Amino acid sequence: MRVAGDLERADRRRWAAAVAAAREAARLTDRPDEELVVQLPPPFLESGALPRLVVGEEIDAAPALFVAEVRAAAPGPPGWTVDELGLVEAVGTVLTSLPAGVDAADGSASPVSVLDAGGRLFPLFWSTTPPVEGRTGIGGALYLDPELAPGTEHGEVVALCRDRYRVTSLLRASRSGWAPTPPVEIPAVPDPPPADAVLVARLLPLGPRDTGTFPLVG
């Protein structure tokens, strides 16, 4: 499970304060015309869980960060960079909560984690990497996860990470061992999707990131 369900009441208040600070940082520092590059995992495409994007269409999405490496945070301000294959280097603060009704000592809970990288909020998928909290450095890849689509249980938990985007291009990079070739533009997502290639989409943000309401409780 990539993210978990409802948050405890105290966690919601803690997240509300942290997200409010992230919103303000985003308002002051974001470049709304900056394109995002996200990977389209072939298994999600093949199963039909992830829709086949079309150049020019508009989507609501919360691009997730697949965590491949956690490292000590470098000195300086938080921030992030993404390359032409969706590979990310980021420094920021990880906000984490456990699902309601789960004992943190049990060790089996899937944490709800979001990285605040200087005002930009990314849901995190830890995979085999042990989750961490607080300020840290992260290396990984951005991708679209169908479990974070609008209207899904997990997607609504991380609604504040969602934005509206226009798909500006689709690209494919062939793998050669561990070194993918530079991506080339393609007219459409292949059917069936190739297992030996990296498929990516360029997404142009269309508006402010404040597209949801944090679920505070009284």
Buried (B, 14 or more C-beta within 10 A) or exposed (E): EBBBBBBBEEBBBBBBEBBEEBBEBBEEEBEEEEBBBBBBBBEBBEEEEBBEBEBEEEBBBBBBBBBBEBEEBEEEEBBBEBEBBBBBBBBBBBBBBBBEEBEEEEEEBBBBBBBBBBBBBBBBBBEEBEBBEEEBBBBBBBBBBBBBBBEEEBBBBBBBBBBBBBBEBBBBBEEEEEEBEEBEEBEEBBEEBEEEBBBBBBBBBBEEBEBBEBBEEE
